[in-house]
Amino acid sequence: MSLVGHEEAWAQWRAAMGGERMHHAWLLAGKKGLGKASFAQAAARELLGADGSGDHPDIITLTYGPKNKDEAKKRDEGKPYELARGIKVDQVREIQKRLTTRPTMGSKRIVIIDPADDMEVSASNALLKSLEEPPQGTFFLLVAHSPARLLPTIRSRCRTVRFPALSRDAMDELLRDLAPQVDIATRDAAIAAAAGSPGAALSFVDLDLGKAAQLMRRIVDEGDRDFSLRGQLAGVIGAKQDIPRLQAVLDLARAILAEKVPSVSGDPRKLVDTHAQLVRLTGEQPTYNFDPGLLGMEIGTLLAGAGAASERGNG
């Protein structure tokens, strides 16, 4: 992940590195896909004076582990395994045991916890002990998409670095650099759908949803009396229950609503209802039994209705 657009985060980190006593615990806060985890790895290597991009023995990363002992056995055997829904207390205690030994290659080491806001309560309480009495030369980088989910006592012991959504210009620069093969229409759609998140923009590009974006904009602008555009949209979305693809489609629909129908004079309830329905779909879509084609038709109908409401309100 490119670190473009995070100059302020780097400035805070490097200023601390140059100080007499660097704070031992850092909270990297911001929405998912902004590059916090990439920043953590790069910042850790810079603190250690490490070159290259391979594994470093004094950078310890704590993230989701196997769901249970059977899944752990699959991992150890090199087989695909199912992840737990959160970071467990046993994982934290295992890291704490490693911290009782000296760093391998120098006087410092870094523990990266990603995502820290998905630790179970027992894991958070165990980690708190290390934050209160950190081992000599140990630094913690906590990556959090929703910092409010962390224990207040953990947040209070961390220095917070906030990662804001990137500007449109920064997003455009990033996509031109990392996805130069992408056409302008797809790049613009990715920027709109991602709402300032580089990770979401790159995922959108990988999912090849430029055609879907064009159809959605046409539905809002032109209407769709004969349902032909909606049919095309359903076809582009496809019949496979691909969660990341459908989530990106919903994010794009919400972005196009905000872009194409920014306000409705008079009675705004239709647009508000449309936004609410897309929010509902975005929240429920990963868990309920849906048909991707029908979902595409429903999204198209919501967009068509919003476009019509805008015309009536501004007419």
C-alpha positions as CSV (number, residue, x, y, z in Angstrom):
1,M,0.0,0.0,0.0
2,S,1.3,3.4,-0.9
3,L,1.8,5.9,1.9
4,V,0.9,8.9,-0.1
5,G,-1.1,11.5,1.7
6,H,0.1,10.7,5.2
7,E,2.8,13.3,5.6
8,E,1.4,14.5,9.0
9,A,1.6,11.0,10.4
10,W,5.3,10.7,9.2
11,A,6.1,14.1,10.7
12,Q,4.7,13.0,14.1
13,W,6.6,9.7,14.0
14,R,9.9,11.2,12.9
15,A,9.7,14.1,15.4
16,A,9.2,11.5,18.2
17,M,12.2,9.4,16.9
18,G,14.4,12.5,17.2
19,G,13.3,13.2,20.7
20,E,15.1,12.3,23.9
21,R,12.5,9.7,25.0
22,M,10.1,8.3,22.5
23,H,6.6,7.3,23.7
24,H,6.3,3.5,23.9
25,A,2.7,3.0,22.7
26,W,1.1,4.5,19.5
27,L,-2.5,4.3,18.3
28,L,-2.9,4.5,14.5
29,A,-6.5,5.5,14.0
30,G,-8.6,5.9,10.9
31,K,-11.1,4.1,8.6
32,K,-10.2,0.8,7.0
33,G,-8.0,0.9,3.9
34,L,-6.1,4.1,4.6
35,G,-2.7,2.4,4.8
36,K,-2.3,2.3,8.6
37,A,-0.9,-1.2,8.6
38,S,1.5,-0.4,5.8
39,F,2.6,2.7,7.8
40,A,3.1,0.6,10.9
41,Q,5.4,-1.8,9.1
42,A,7.4,1.0,7.4
43,A,7.6,3.1,10.6
44,A,8.8,0.0,12.6
45,R,11.5,-0.7,10.0
46,E,12.6,3.0,10.2
47,L,12.8,2.9,13.9
48,L,15.0,-0.2,13.8
49,G,17.1,1.1,11.0
50,A,16.2,-1.9,8.9
51,D,16.6,-1.9,5.1
52,G,14.6,-3.9,2.6
53,S,11.1,-5.3,3.0
54,G,11.6,-8.9,4.3
55,D,10.6,-10.2,7.7
56,H,12.5,-8.7,10.6
57,P,12.9,-10.7,13.8
58,D,12.3,-7.7,16.0
59,I,9.0,-6.7,14.4
60,I,6.3,-8.8,16.0
61,T,2.9,-8.7,14.3
62,L,-0.2,-9.8,16.2
63,T,-3.4,-10.3,14.2
64,Y,-6.1,-12.9,13.7
65,G,-5.1,-16.4,14.5
66,P,-6.7,-19.9,13.9
67,K,-10.3,-20.3,15.1
68,N,-9.5,-23.4,17.2
69,K,-7.0,-26.1,17.8
70,D,-8.1,-28.0,14.7
71,E,-7.6,-24.9,12.5
72,A,-4.2,-24.3,14.2
73,K,-3.2,-27.8,13.2
74,K,-4.1,-27.0,9.6
75,R,-2.0,-23.8,9.8
76,D,1.0,-25.8,11.1
77,E,0.6,-28.3,8.3
78,G,0.6,-25.5,5.7
79,K,-3.1,-26.0,4.9
80,P,-5.8,-23.3,4.5
81,Y,-7.4,-22.6,7.9
82,E,-10.3,-20.6,9.3
83,L,-9.5,-17.4,11.3
84,A,-11.0,-16.5,14.6
85,R,-13.3,-13.5,14.7
86,G,-11.1,-11.6,17.2
87,I,-7.7,-11.5,18.7
88,K,-7.6,-13.9,21.7
89,V,-6.0,-13.6,25.1
90,D,-3.7,-16.6,24.5
91,Q,-2.2,-14.8,21.5
92,V,-1.4,-11.7,23.6
93,R,0.1,-13.9,26.3
94,E,2.3,-15.7,23.8
95,I,3.6,-12.3,22.6
96,Q,4.3,-11.3,26.2
97,K,6.4,-14.4,26.7
98,R,8.5,-13.4,23.7
99,L,9.0,-10.0,25.2
100,T,10.8,-11.5,28.3
101,T,13.8,-12.1,26.0
102,R,16.1,-9.5,24.5
103,P,15.6,-8.2,21.0
104,T,17.4,-10.3,18.4
105,M,19.4,-7.7,16.4
106,G,19.6,-4.6,18.5
107,S,18.2,-2.8,21.5
108,K,14.7,-2.2,20.2
109,R,11.7,-4.2,19.0
110,I,8.2,-3.3,17.9
111,V,4.9,-5.1,18.4
112,I,2.2,-4.3,15.8
113,I,-1.4,-5.2,16.7
114,D,-3.7,-5.2,13.7
115,P,-6.6,-4.7,14.2
116,A,-6.3,-3.8,17.9
117,D,-10.0,-2.9,18.1
118,D,-10.8,-6.5,17.4
119,M,-9.2,-7.8,20.6
120,E,-11.4,-9.7,23.0
121,V,-11.9,-8.0,26.4
122,S,-9.6,-10.5,28.1
123,A,-6.9,-9.9,25.5
124,S,-7.2,-6.2,26.0
125,N,-6.9,-6.5,29.7
126,A,-3.8,-8.7,29.2
127,L,-2.2,-6.2,26.8
128,L,-2.9,-3.4,29.3
129,K,-0.3,-4.8,31.7
130,S,2.4,-4.6,29.0
131,L,1.4,-1.0,28.2
132,E,1.5,0.0,31.8
133,E,5.0,-1.6,32.3
134,P,6.5,-2.0,28.9
135,P,9.7,-4.1,28.6
136,Q,12.8,-2.1,28.0
137,G,13.2,-1.1,24.3
138,T,9.7,-2.3,23.3
139,F,7.3,-0.2,21.3
140,F,3.7,-0.9,20.5
141,L,1.8,0.2,17.4
142,L,-1.9,-0.4,17.6
143,V,-3.8,-0.2,14.3
144,A,-7.5,0.6,14.9
145,H,-10.3,1.2,12.4
146,S,-12.8,2.0,15.3
147,P,-10.7,3.3,18.2
148,A,-13.8,3.8,20.4
149,R,-14.0,0.0,20.7
150,L,-10.7,-0.1,22.5
151,L,-10.7,0.1,26.3
152,P,-10.4,3.7,27.5
153,T,-7.4,2.6,29.6
154,I,-5.6,1.4,26.5
155,R,-6.4,4.6,24.6
156,S,-5.1,6.7,27.4
157,R,-1.7,5.0,27.4
158,C,-1.2,5.6,23.6
159,R,-0.2,8.5,21.6
160,T,-2.8,8.8,18.8
161,V,-1.9,9.4,15.2
162,R,-5.0,10.0,13.1
163,F,-5.2,9.0,9.4
164,P,-7.8,11.1,7.6
165,A,-9.4,10.2,4.3
166,L,-7.2,11.1,1.4
167,S,-8.1,14.0,-0.9
168,R,-9.3,13.3,-4.4
169,D,-6.0,14.6,-5.8
170,A,-4.0,12.2,-3.5
171,M,-6.2,9.3,-4.6
172,D,-5.8,10.2,-8.2
173,E,-2.0,10.3,-7.8
174,L,-2.0,7.0,-6.0
175,L,-4.1,5.2,-8.7
176,R,-2.0,6.7,-11.5
177,D,1.0,5.3,-9.8
178,L,-0.2,1.9,-8.7
179,A,-2.8,1.1,-11.4
180,P,-1.6,3.0,-14.6
181,Q,-3.4,0.6,-16.9
182,V,-6.9,1.7,-15.6
183,D,-9.0,3.9,-17.8
184,I,-10.1,7.3,-16.6
185,A,-13.8,6.3,-16.1
186,T,-12.8,3.4,-13.9
187,R,-10.3,5.4,-12.0
188,D,-12.9,8.2,-11.3
189,A,-15.4,5.6,-10.2
190,A,-12.9,4.0,-7.9
191,I,-12.1,7.3,-6.3
192,A,-15.8,8.1,-5.8
193,A,-16.6,4.7,-4.3
194,A,-13.6,4.6,-2.0
195,A,-14.4,7.8,-0.1
196,G,-10.7,8.6,0.5
197,S,-9.6,5.0,1.2
198,P,-6.6,3.8,-1.0
199,G,-7.3,0.2,-0.1
200,A,-10.9,0.4,-1.1
201,A,-9.9,2.2,-4.4
202,L,-7.4,-0.5,-5.3
203,S,-9.9,-3.2,-4.4
204,F,-12.5,-1.5,-6.7
205,V,-10.0,-1.4,-9.6
206,D,-9.2,-5.1,-9.1
207,L,-13.0,-5.9,-9.2
208,D,-13.3,-4.2,-12.6
209,L,-16.5,-2.2,-11.8
210,G,-16.0,0.6,-14.3
211,K,-19.0,-0.5,-16.4
212,A,-21.2,-0.8,-13.3
213,A,-20.3,2.8,-12.4
214,Q,-21.2,4.1,-15.9
215,L,-24.6,2.3,-15.8
216,M,-25.4,3.7,-12.3
217,R,-24.7,7.2,-13.4
218,R,-26.9,6.8,-16.5
219,I,-29.7,5.4,-14.4
220,V,-29.6,8.5,-12.1
221,D,-29.3,10.9,-15.1
222,E,-31.6,9.3,-17.6
223,G,-34.0,7.3,-15.6
224,D,-34.7,3.7,-16.7
225,R,-38.4,3.4,-17.8
226,D,-37.9,0.1,-19.6
227,F,-35.6,-1.4,-17.0
228,S,-33.0,-2.1,-19.7
229,L,-30.2,-0.3,-17.8
230,R,-31.1,-2.1,-14.6
231,G,-30.9,-5.4,-16.5
232,Q,-27.5,-4.5,-17.8
233,L,-26.4,-3.5,-14.3
234,A,-27.5,-6.9,-12.9
235,G,-25.6,-8.6,-15.7
236,V,-22.4,-6.7,-14.9
237,I,-22.7,-7.5,-11.2
238,G,-23.1,-11.2,-12.1
239,A,-24.7,-14.1,-10.5
240,K,-21.9,-15.1,-8.0
241,Q,-22.3,-14.2,-4.4
242,D,-18.9,-12.4,-4.2
243,I,-19.0,-10.4,-1.0
244,P,-16.2,-7.9,-1.7
245,R,-17.6,-7.2,-5.2
246,L,-21.1,-6.6,-3.9
247,Q,-19.9,-4.5,-1.0
248,A,-18.0,-2.3,-3.5
249,V,-21.1,-2.0,-5.7
250,L,-23.1,-0.8,-2.7
251,D,-20.4,1.7,-1.7
252,L,-20.3,3.0,-5.3
253,A,-24.1,3.4,-5.4
254,R,-23.9,5.5,-2.2
255,A,-21.1,7.6,-3.6
256,I,-23.0,8.2,-6.9
257,L,-26.0,9.3,-4.9
258,A,-23.9,11.9,-3.1
259,E,-22.3,13.0,-6.3
260,K,-25.2,13.1,-8.6
261,V,-28.0,14.1,-6.2
262,P,-26.4,16.3,-3.6
263,S,-29.6,18.0,-2.5
264,V,-33.3,18.0,-3.2
265,S,-35.3,21.2,-2.6
266,G,-38.7,20.8,-1.2
267,D,-39.4,17.4,0.3
268,P,-36.1,15.5,0.7
269,R,-37.6,12.4,2.2
270,K,-37.2,10.3,-1.0
271,L,-33.5,10.9,-1.2
272,V,-33.1,10.3,2.6
273,D,-35.0,7.1,2.3
274,T,-32.8,6.0,-0.6
275,H,-29.7,6.6,1.4
276,A,-31.1,4.7,4.3
277,Q,-32.0,1.7,2.2
278,L,-28.5,1.6,0.7
279,V,-27.0,1.9,4.2
280,R,-29.3,-1.0,5.2
281,L,-28.2,-3.1,2.3
282,T,-24.5,-2.3,3.0
283,G,-24.9,-3.5,6.5
284,E,-27.0,-6.6,5.9
285,Q,-25.7,-7.8,2.6
286,P,-22.8,-10.0,3.9
287,T,-25.2,-12.0,6.1
288,Y,-28.5,-12.5,4.4
289,N,-29.3,-14.9,1.6
290,F,-29.4,-12.7,-1.5
291,D,-29.4,-13.0,-5.3
292,P,-26.7,-10.7,-6.8
293,G,-28.8,-10.0,-9.9
294,L,-31.8,-9.0,-7.9
295,L,-29.6,-6.9,-5.7
296,G,-28.4,-5.1,-8.8
297,M,-32.0,-4.4,-9.9
298,E,-32.9,-3.1,-6.4
299,I,-29.9,-0.7,-6.4
300,G,-30.9,0.5,-9.9
301,T,-34.4,1.1,-8.8
302,L,-33.2,3.1,-5.8
303,L,-30.9,5.2,-8.0
304,A,-33.7,5.8,-10.5
305,G,-36.1,6.9,-7.8
306,A,-33.5,9.3,-6.3
307,G,-32.8,10.8,-9.7
308,A,-36.5,11.4,-10.3
309,A,-37.0,12.9,-6.9
310,S,-34.2,15.3,-7.6
311,E,-35.8,16.4,-10.8
312,R,-39.2,17.0,-9.1
313,G,-37.6,18.8,-6.2
314,N,-35.5,21.1,-8.4
315,G,-38.1,21.6,-11.1
